[in-house]
Amino acid sequence: MTTECSTARLEFAGLRRQRVVGRFDGGELGSDGGGLLLRELALRTGLFRRLSACFRDHRDPRRTQHALEVLLAARVLGLALGYEDLNDHDTLRQSRLWSLLCGAAGRGRRRASWASWPPGKSTLNRLELTGAALGPGERCKKIVADTARLDALLADLFLDWHGAQPERIVLDVDATDDPLHGRQEGRFFHGYCRSYCYLPLYIFCGQQLLGARLRTADRDAAEGTVQELERIAGRIRERWPGVEIRLRGDSGFCREELLAWCEAQGVEHVLGIAQNARLKRSLAPAMERARQACERTGQAARVFQDFRYRTLDSWSRERRLIGKAEHLPRGASPRFVVTSLGAGRMAARTLYEQVYCARGDMENRIKEQQLALFADRTSAHTMRANQLRLYFASFAYALLELLRRRGLRGTRLARAPCGTIRLQLLKIGVRIRVSARAVRLSFDEGFPEAGLFGQVLARLQSLPLRC
């Protein structure tokens, strides 16, 4: 409900002998001036044009007000700029700055002549709720997402934006919980997470996202991982035939199906493995040496052991294991890793500390997805609609990550999380004025990152225009 109040004059606490008075008469202002950097990047990569090709638009062109690219730009840029709710778009669509960002802006000096305004919450809601096929007599929900194409586009963006073919890439897989607070389709109580939730699967290469699959929580964390990796690895090798692929994951992904697939496909793997009584007995001598060293120095001590191991019945073959025998002042902390890398290629300590432990950074990328880009805002009733929301958050992340990698390289924000980039670079006050010949933007003179803003824009404008 809109609050009714007097906007004639606002009185604030005075400053010594001076009155402090405000009015809502500053003209058309916006707080998303930095979103123009995202617009520039999207135009130069053709992101929204490529994203629109992943949908089938069954609307009658004669009765269509909002182009599909405008709908997708509004949703993705809204998430990137911090607007998680579709309700926000009913206010955003009244801004000419937002029209400019989404590509809906037209010409003319008067507000009424500025072509079609961006979509509101109802239009975007229909986009998300459209099913896999149009029902008979469907009048409103007519834009159908092709999930196979959306999956492929995420991998293609990684390949297109990566640059030259590398010698090796490392894929990190992990699952996380997405708590549910309603009766969404597929809700299930997860005993470990202690909540009703979904269990999405993420696949990253460094900071770049290659796959995001929404799943119900009534399954093993590794279920479906082979199918996702088959699709992604196949696309990577089609573009980069000679690249070496290495897979990392925690003990939740140490399953025979995944291990055997990696070995059959020539994919190196470094995966955690849950400890058990047999593994602890094998590591006992190393644990004793670590305990003695810890008691002698009062500091944490690590001893690594390299050995061969095979489960009693679940594994098809013997494999190399690395045991980390660590003893802390508070007690023992053993860990185990299974790998396809031979002992001659990499020592046990190096493999554990420099290769396996580096996978922990992926959890920060998942936090960016969920906390900064609202990938956990899965409050729609159907799994399909919530998967589409996850896609939108994923493409918003891909856009911000490219801005970080291409525009912010070598700056103090080069490794900043998406939320920090949004707060310090994209949330800028701007006044917009429209004439017959130009759209003039006046940014805040006191913006502390004005120099960085100009530097980033210059870098982005060096990219070829592909809109």
ABEGO torsion letter per residue (X at the ends): XBBBBBAABBBBBBBEABBBBBBBAAEBBBAAAAAAAAAAAAAAAGAAAAAAAABBBABBAAABABBAAAAAAAAAAAAAAGBABAAAAAAAAABAAAAAAAGABBBEABAAABEBBBBBAAAAAAAAABBABBBBGBAABABBBBAAAAAAAAAAAAAAAAEBBBABBBBBBBBBBBBBABBBBGBBBBAAAGBBBBBBBBBBBEABBABBBBBBAABBAABGAAAAAAAAAAAAAAABAABBBBBBBBAAABBAAAAAAAAAAGBBBBBBBBBBAAAAAAAAAAAAAAAAAAAAAGBBBBBBBBBBBBBAAABABBBBBBBBBBBBAAEBBBBBBBBABBAAABBAAAAAAAAAAAAAAAAAAAAAAAAAAGAABBABABAAAAAAAAAAAAAAAAAAAAAAAAAABGBAAAABBAAAAAAAAABBBBBBBBBAABBBBBBBAABAAAAAAAAAAAAAAABBBAX
